[in-house]
Amino acid sequence: MEKLVIGIDVGGTRIRAALARSAGGGVLRTASAGAGNPRSVPPEVLTSRLAACVAPLAEAAQAAGTGRIAAVVAGVAGAEPRNPDDAGTRVAHAALRRALRRGGVRPVQVQIRGDTEIAFAAGPGAPAAGVVAIAGTGASAARIAARRQTATIDGHGWLLGDEGSGFWIARQALRAALRSLDGRGPATALVGLLTAATVGGEPGERALGARGGDAEAAAADSGAGRAGERGSARGTRGGGAAGRTARGTAGDPVVRIALVDAGFAGAPVEIARLCPVVVRAAAAGDAVAGAILDEAADHLAETVAVLAPAPGEPLVTTGALLAPAGPLLPRFTARMRPYDVTPAPVPDGLAGAVALARAML
């Protein structure tokens, strides 16, 4: 009877799982659920979400009648498998075992891997050694040898690190907007755009809803005009008008309070959702937003440089900022040229988790 494998990418935003044949070929079935970082998601919630992914895969395996599930690999954000006492790894392993039992999957080989390991294995040809860079809500880089993480740079969380991440970009943008309002920084369209994205909703809620347009359309569609009627930076589309409007609202607390609240009202993942606002502003020509993205790319390049990538060595990238079509990918790629390495972007680590599960058999 043919053996089947399950690969799972347990991320801080969502969980994705796939069923595949151990011998190779395409994925037979996929499933997804909510966030799964074991350091922030309660164990029973994590178990339920993993079970919601395992159940349809187990049903698909039975319906196919072609084999049994023989190995499961889960790459988990928030787990450190190298440390035998790591709480995140223990919680994730226990939750996955419970989820497999609920799904009727009999005892199988199970591994918890770091999210960097499955991300790297998702690269072209499922490489065994090289460097991986991840930039989404957080940011880190790692060296992989024999399919195992041997060194990690950054990934220290929103308070102490994650430089160049989506959270970092959003925070820098909020700071720049506040400096502009105070008259301590240059005029920027970020004042109006961030105000429109935050007033009347949770951080990023309106920004996410306005992804379809350009920066100016996003500002108008998200209510910049209404904010402006209350004394905000209405009309901050760059240039002198933006400067005059920003300076003119410095004495009005409405805009400043809205931006300060955006920085304190939600969890880091909520603040990071303002990152698309910065990307759109930069694409529309805002110099301040563009400089923030440049600095973010500098930080990510520096993080990778510490790992001393060798010329031609595999460099896999993922996360919303460095995935295929990621907004920082062109900038990051340019900064990697002096090292003679070319990023290979992948959408996530799911394919890598499948590849590592196959390698167990």
PEQUIMO-V75674 format. One record per residue. N is the residue number from 1. RES is the residue in one letter. OMEGA is omega in whole degrees, -180 to 180 (* if undefined). BURIAL is b if it has 9 or more other ideal C-beta (glycine too) atoms within 8 Angstrom, else e. Layout:
n/res/omega/burial
N/RES/OMEGA/BURIAL
N/RES/OMEGA/BURIAL
This chain:
n/res/omega/burial
1/M/-177/e
2/E/179/e
3/K/177/b
4/L/179/b
5/V/173/b
6/I/173/b
7/G/-177/b
8/I/174/b
9/D/-177/b
10/V/-176/b
11/G/179/b
12/G/180/b
13/T/-180/e
14/R/175/b
15/I/174/b
16/R/-179/b
17/A/-179/b
18/A/174/b
19/L/-179/b
20/A/175/b
21/R/-179/b
22/S/-177/b
23/A/-179/e
24/G/-179/e
25/G/-176/e
26/G/180/e
27/V/-179/e
28/L/-177/b
29/R/175/b
30/T/177/b
31/A/-179/b
32/S/179/e
33/A/-176/b
34/G/-176/e
35/A/-175/b
36/G/180/b
37/N/-174/b
38/P/178/b
39/R/-179/e
40/S/180/e
41/V/179/b
42/P/-176/e
43/P/-178/b
44/E/176/e
45/V/178/e
46/L/178/b
47/T/-179/b
48/S/-180/e
49/R/176/b
50/L/179/b
51/A/179/b
52/A/176/b
53/C/-176/b
54/V/-173/b
55/A/-180/b
56/P/178/b
57/L/178/b
58/A/178/b
59/E/179/e
60/A/179/b
61/A/179/b
62/Q/-179/e
63/A/-179/e
64/A/179/e
65/G/-176/e
66/T/-178/e
67/G/179/b
68/R/178/e
69/I/-174/b
70/A/-178/b
71/A/179/b
72/V/174/b
73/V/176/b
74/A/172/b
75/G/-168/b
76/V/171/b
77/A/-178/b
78/G/177/b
79/A/177/b
80/E/-175/e
81/P/180/b
82/R/-179/e
83/N/-177/e
84/P/-180/e
85/D/-177/e
86/D/-177/b
87/A/-179/e
88/G/179/b
89/T/180/b
90/R/-180/e
91/V/-179/b
92/A/-179/b
93/H/-180/b
94/A/180/b
95/A/180/b
96/L/178/b
97/R/179/b
98/R/180/b
99/A/179/b
100/L/178/b
101/R/179/e
102/R/-180/b
103/G/179/b
104/G/179/e
105/V/-177/b
106/R/-176/e
107/P/-179/e
108/V/173/b
109/Q/-178/e
110/V/175/b
111/Q/168/b
112/I/-180/b
113/R/175/b
114/G/180/b
115/D/177/b
116/T/-178/b
117/E/179/b
118/I/178/b
119/A/-180/b
120/F/-180/b
121/A/177/b
122/A/180/b
123/G/-179/b
124/P/179/e
125/G/-179/e
126/A/-175/b
127/P/-179/b
128/A/-176/e
129/A/179/e
130/G/-175/b
131/V/178/b
132/V/177/b
133/A/-180/b
134/I/178/b
135/A/175/b
136/G/173/b
137/T/175/b
138/G/-179/b
139/A/177/b
140/S/172/b
141/A/-178/b
142/A/171/b
143/R/-180/b
144/I/175/b
145/A/-178/e
146/A/177/e
147/R/180/b
148/R/177/e
149/Q/-179/b
150/T/178/e
151/A/-180/e
152/T/177/b
153/I/-178/b
154/D/-169/b
155/G/-174/b
156/H/178/e
157/G/-172/e
158/W/-176/b
159/L/-172/e
160/L/-176/e
161/G/-176/e
162/D/-176/b
163/E/-177/b
164/G/-178/b
165/S/177/b
166/G/177/b
167/F/-179/b
168/W/179/b
169/I/-179/b
170/A/179/b
171/R/178/b
172/Q/179/b
173/A/177/b
174/L/178/b
175/R/-179/e
176/A/179/b
177/A/179/b
178/L/176/b
179/R/177/b
180/S/179/b
181/L/-180/b
182/D/-175/e
183/G/179/e
184/R/-178/e
185/G/-178/b
186/P/176/e
187/A/-179/b
188/T/176/b
189/A/-180/b
190/L/179/b
191/V/-179/b
192/G/-176/b
193/L/180/b
194/L/176/b
195/T/179/b
196/A/-177/b
197/A/-174/b
198/T/-177/b
199/V/177/b
200/G/178/e
201/G/177/e
202/E/179/e
203/P/175/b
204/G/-175/b
205/E/-180/b
206/R/179/b
207/A/-180/b
208/L/-179/b
209/G/-176/e
210/A/-175/b
211/R/-171/e
212/G/-174/e
213/G/177/e
214/D/-173/e
215/A/-178/b
216/E/179/b
217/A/179/b
218/A/-180/b
219/A/-179/b
220/A/-176/e
221/D/-176/e
222/S/175/b
223/G/179/b
224/A/180/b
225/G/179/e
226/R/178/e
227/A/-179/b
228/G/-180/b
229/E/179/e
230/R/176/e
231/G/-180/e
232/S/-177/b
233/A/177/b
234/R/178/b
235/G/-180/b
236/T/179/b
237/R/179/b
238/G/177/b
239/G/-175/e
240/G/-180/e
241/A/178/b
242/A/-180/b
243/G/-179/b
244/R/-179/e
245/T/-180/b
246/A/-180/b
247/R/-177/e
248/G/-179/e
249/T/-176/b
250/A/-180/b
251/G/-180/e
252/D/-175/b
253/P/-172/e
254/V/-176/b
255/V/-178/b
256/R/179/b
257/I/179/e
258/A/-179/b
259/L/177/b
260/V/178/b
261/D/179/b
262/A/-180/b
263/G/-176/b
264/F/-170/e
265/A/-174/e
266/G/175/b
267/A/180/e
268/P/-179/b
269/V/178/b
270/E/178/b
271/I/-180/b
272/A/-180/b
273/R/173/b
274/L/-178/b
275/C/179/b
276/P/177/b
277/V/-179/b
278/V/179/b
279/V/180/b
280/R/179/b
281/A/178/b
282/A/179/b
283/A/179/e
284/A/174/b
285/G/179/e
286/D/-174/b
287/A/-179/b
288/V/178/b
289/A/179/b
290/G/179/b
291/A/178/e
292/I/179/b
293/L/177/b
294/D/-179/b
295/E/177/b
296/A/179/b
297/A/177/b
298/D/-180/b
299/H/-179/b
300/L/178/b
301/A/178/b
302/E/179/b
303/T/179/b
304/V/-177/b
305/A/179/b
306/V/180/e
307/L/176/b
308/A/179/e
309/P/179/b
310/A/178/e
311/P/179/e
312/G/-179/e
313/E/178/b
314/P/175/b
315/L/-179/b
316/V/179/b
317/T/177/b
318/T/-170/b
319/G/-173/b
320/A/-177/b
321/L/-176/b
322/L/175/b
323/A/175/b
324/P/-177/e
325/A/177/e
326/G/-174/b
327/P/178/e
328/L/-174/b
329/L/179/b
330/P/179/e
331/R/-179/b
332/F/179/b
333/T/179/b
334/A/-178/e
335/R/177/b
336/M/-177/b
337/R/178/e
338/P/179/e
339/Y/180/b
340/D/174/e
341/V/-179/b
342/T/-180/e
343/P/173/b
344/A/-176/b
345/P/176/b
346/V/-176/b
347/P/179/e
348/D/-177/b
349/G/-174/b
350/L/179/b
351/A/178/b
352/G/178/b
353/A/177/b
354/V/-179/b
355/A/180/b
356/L/176/b
357/A/177/b
358/R/-178/b
359/A/180/e
360/M/-173/b
361/L/*/b
